[in-house]
Amino acid sequence: MSRLLQPHRIELDDLVLRPFVWTDEPAVAEALRDPGILRWTAGTAVIRTPAEQRAKRWLERRVDGWLRGNAVFAVADAASDYVLATVSIREVSRLPDQAVVAYWVSPAARGRGLAARALDAAARWSFAKDGLGLHRLSLDHALVNEGSCRVATRAGFQLEGTMREFFVEPTGERHDSHLHARLATDPVV
């Protein structure tokens, strides 16, 4: 059973991590036009939704994510509040003091290091006593998604191993996946 989470805001100079709102739909729609986001992170239900309705479908599970026990952050430009990325912390304490993280970055915002910065900030908050008070965060990505591996490593998530044929693409193609994790006791990156 998931616990109710209080929505939270994290400010990082030029970025803000905040809960998603319905007015984020145009930014999410733009991001969901990216084949990479659809391939690696969108999920089957979103992919099967007609393209013009995908953003709304995707947001349905994120706008109220905090109420369902998932810390779902929109990563927005601090000046314009336009969504550039997302970081989510889900399955909070399904296993004691642990959670799973996921992220994507809109194509226009890639190459600026913002994903690693946002992931690091979300991890620090999740470990803090006044945050989620967790001990371990894990994430996985298909081996062929090398960008995701770079983000995880830069954010202090150590590679723990390879899970054989763990990731299944919407096409049914299977890929081996890296498992990364970061502990509250790991050195700060």
URQUI-V545189 format. One record per pair of residues at least 6 apart in sequence whose C-alpha atoms are under 8 Angstrom apart, sorted by the first residue. I is the first residue (numbers start at 1). GAP is how many residues later the second one is. D is the distance in whole Angstrom. If there is no record, write none. Layout:
((I | GAP | D) (I | GAP | D))
This chain:
((1 | 93 | 7) (2 | 66 | 7) (2 | 67 | 5) (2 | 89 | 7) (2 | 90 | 7) (2 | 91 | 8) (2 | 92 | 7) (3 | 65 | 7) (3 | 66 | 5) (3 | 89 | 8) (4 | 62 | 7) (4 | 63 | 5) (4 | 64 | 6) (4 | 65 | 5) (5 | 61 | 5) (5 | 62 | 6) (5 | 63 | 8) (5 | 64 | 5) (5 | 65 | 7) (5 | 66 | 7) (6 | 60 | 7) (6 | 61 | 8) (7 | 11 | 8) (7 | 12 | 6) (7 | 59 | 6) (7 | 64 | 7) (8 | 10 | 6) (8 | 11 | 7) (9 | 7 | 7) (9 | 8 | 6) (9 | 9 | 5) (9 | 10 | 7) (10 | 6 | 6) (10 | 7 | 5) (10 | 8 | 7) (10 | 111 | 8) (10 | 112 | 8) (11 | 6 | 6) (11 | 67 | 8) (13 | 65 | 7) (14 | 63 | 6) (14 | 64 | 5) (14 | 65 | 7) (15 | 60 | 7) (15 | 61 | 6) (15 | 62 | 5) (15 | 63 | 5) (16 | 58 | 8) (16 | 59 | 6) (16 | 60 | 5) (16 | 61 | 6) (16 | 62 | 5) (16 | 65 | 8) (17 | 56 | 5) (17 | 57 | 6) (17 | 58 | 5) (17 | 59 | 6) (17 | 101 | 7) (18 | 54 | 8) (18 | 55 | 5) (18 | 56 | 5) (18 | 57 | 7) (18 | 58 | 8) (19 | 44 | 7) (19 | 53 | 6) (19 | 54 | 5) (19 | 55 | 6) (20 | 39 | 8) (20 | 42 | 6) (20 | 43 | 5) (20 | 52 | 7) (20 | 53 | 6) (20 | 54 | 5) (21 | 42 | 6) (22 | 37 | 7) (22 | 41 | 7) (24 | 58 | 7) (24 | 59 | 7) (25 | 30 | 6) (25 | 31 | 6) (25 | 34 | 7) (26 | 29 | 8) (27 | 55 | 7) (27 | 56 | 6) (27 | 57 | 7) (28 | 27 | 5) (28 | 31 | 8) (28 | 55 | 7) (29 | 23 | 8) (29 | 25 | 7) (29 | 26 | 5) (30 | 76 | 8) (31 | 6 | 7) (31 | 74 | 8) (31 | 75 | 5) (31 | 76 | 7) (32 | 6 | 6) (32 | 10 | 8) (32 | 22 | 7) (32 | 23 | 7) (33 | 18 | 8) (34 | 72 | 8) (34 | 73 | 7) (37 | 67 | 7) (37 | 68 | 8) (38 | 9 | 7) (39 | 130 | 6) (39 | 131 | 7) (40 | 101 | 8) (40 | 102 | 8) (40 | 105 | 8) (40 | 129 | 7) (41 | 62 | 8) (41 | 63 | 7) (42 | 16 | 8) (43 | 127 | 8) (44 | 126 | 6) (46 | 8 | 6) (46 | 11 | 6) (46 | 12 | 6) (47 | 7 | 7) (47 | 123 | 8) (49 | 8 | 7) (62 | 10 | 6) (63 | 9 | 8) (65 | 6 | 7) (65 | 7 | 6) (66 | 6 | 7) (69 | 21 | 7) (69 | 22 | 7) (69 | 23 | 7) (70 | 18 | 7) (70 | 19 | 6) (70 | 20 | 5) (70 | 21 | 7) (70 | 22 | 7) (71 | 17 | 6) (71 | 18 | 5) (71 | 19 | 6) (72 | 14 | 7) (72 | 15 | 6) (72 | 16 | 4) (72 | 17 | 6) (72 | 18 | 8) (73 | 13 | 6) (73 | 14 | 5) (73 | 15 | 6) (74 | 9 | 6) (74 | 10 | 8) (74 | 11 | 6) (74 | 12 | 5) (74 | 13 | 7) (75 | 8 | 6) (75 | 9 | 6) (75 | 10 | 5) (75 | 11 | 5) (75 | 12 | 7) (75 | 43 | 7) (76 | 6 | 5) (76 | 7 | 4) (76 | 8 | 5) (76 | 9 | 7) (77 | 6 | 7) (77 | 7 | 7) (84 | 21 | 6) (84 | 22 | 5) (84 | 24 | 8) (84 | 25 | 6) (85 | 18 | 7) (85 | 19 | 6) (85 | 20 | 4) (85 | 21 | 6) (85 | 24 | 8) (85 | 30 | 7) (86 | 17 | 5) (86 | 18 | 6) (86 | 19 | 7) (87 | 14 | 7) (87 | 15 | 6) (87 | 16 | 4) (87 | 17 | 7) (87 | 31 | 7) (87 | 32 | 6) (87 | 35 | 7) (88 | 13 | 5) (88 | 14 | 5) (88 | 15 | 6) (89 | 10 | 6) (89 | 11 | 6) (89 | 12 | 5) (89 | 13 | 7) (90 | 9 | 6) (90 | 10 | 5) (90 | 11 | 6) (91 | 7 | 8) (91 | 8 | 5) (91 | 9 | 6) (92 | 6 | 6) (92 | 7 | 4) (92 | 8 | 7) (93 | 6 | 6) (93 | 41 | 8) (97 | 36 | 7) (97 | 37 | 4) (97 | 38 | 5) (97 | 39 | 7) (98 | 36 | 6) (98 | 37 | 6) (98 | 38 | 5) (98 | 39 | 6) (98 | 40 | 8) (99 | 35 | 8) (99 | 37 | 7) (99 | 38 | 5) (99 | 39 | 7) (100 | 37 | 6) (100 | 38 | 5) (100 | 39 | 6) (101 | 36 | 7) (101 | 37 | 6) (101 | 38 | 5) (102 | 37 | 6) (103 | 12 | 8) (103 | 16 | 8) (104 | 11 | 8) (105 | 10 | 7) (113 | 38 | 8) (115 | 36 | 6) (116 | 35 | 5) (116 | 36 | 7) (116 | 38 | 6) (116 | 39 | 5) (117 | 38 | 7) (119 | 33 | 8) (119 | 36 | 6) (120 | 35 | 5) (120 | 36 | 7) (123 | 14 | 7) (124 | 60 | 8) (125 | 6 | 5) (125 | 7 | 7) (126 | 6 | 5) (126 | 7 | 6) (126 | 8 | 6) (127 | 6 | 5) (127 | 7 | 5) (127 | 8 | 6) (127 | 9 | 8) (127 | 57 | 6) (128 | 6 | 7) (134 | 50 | 7) (135 | 48 | 6) (135 | 49 | 5) (135 | 50 | 8) (136 | 45 | 7) (136 | 46 | 6) (136 | 47 | 5) (136 | 48 | 6) (137 | 44 | 5) (137 | 45 | 5) (137 | 46 | 6) (138 | 19 | 8) (138 | 41 | 7) (138 | 42 | 6) (138 | 43 | 4) (138 | 44 | 6) (139 | 13 | 8) (139 | 40 | 6) (139 | 41 | 5) (139 | 42 | 6) (140 | 37 | 6) (140 | 38 | 5) (140 | 39 | 5) (140 | 40 | 6) (141 | 7 | 7) (141 | 8 | 7) (141 | 26 | 7) (141 | 36 | 5) (141 | 37 | 6) (141 | 38 | 7) (142 | 24 | 8) (142 | 25 | 6) (142 | 33 | 6) (142 | 34 | 6) (142 | 35 | 4) (142 | 36 | 6) (143 | 6 | 8) (143 | 32 | 7) (143 | 33 | 6) (143 | 34 | 5) (143 | 35 | 6) (144 | 31 | 8) (149 | 29 | 8) (152 | 6 | 8) (152 | 28 | 7) (153 | 6 | 8) (154 | 35 | 8) (155 | 34 | 7) (156 | 26 | 6) (156 | 32 | 8) (156 | 33 | 6) (157 | 23 | 5) (157 | 24 | 5) (157 | 25 | 5) (158 | 22 | 5) (158 | 23 | 5) (158 | 24 | 6) (159 | 19 | 7) (159 | 20 | 6) (159 | 21 | 4) (159 | 22 | 7) (160 | 18 | 7) (160 | 19 | 6) (160 | 20 | 5) (160 | 21 | 7) (161 | 17 | 6) (161 | 18 | 5) (161 | 19 | 7) (162 | 14 | 7) (162 | 15 | 6) (162 | 16 | 5) (162 | 17 | 6) (163 | 13 | 6) (163 | 14 | 5) (163 | 15 | 6) (163 | 16 | 7) (164 | 11 | 7) (164 | 12 | 4) (164 | 13 | 6) (165 | 9 | 5) (165 | 10 | 5) (165 | 11 | 4) (165 | 12 | 7) (166 | 8 | 7) (166 | 9 | 6) (166 | 10 | 6) (166 | 11 | 6) (167 | 7 | 6) (167 | 8 | 5) (167 | 9 | 6) (167 | 10 | 6) (168 | 6 | 4) (168 | 7 | 6) (169 | 6 | 8))
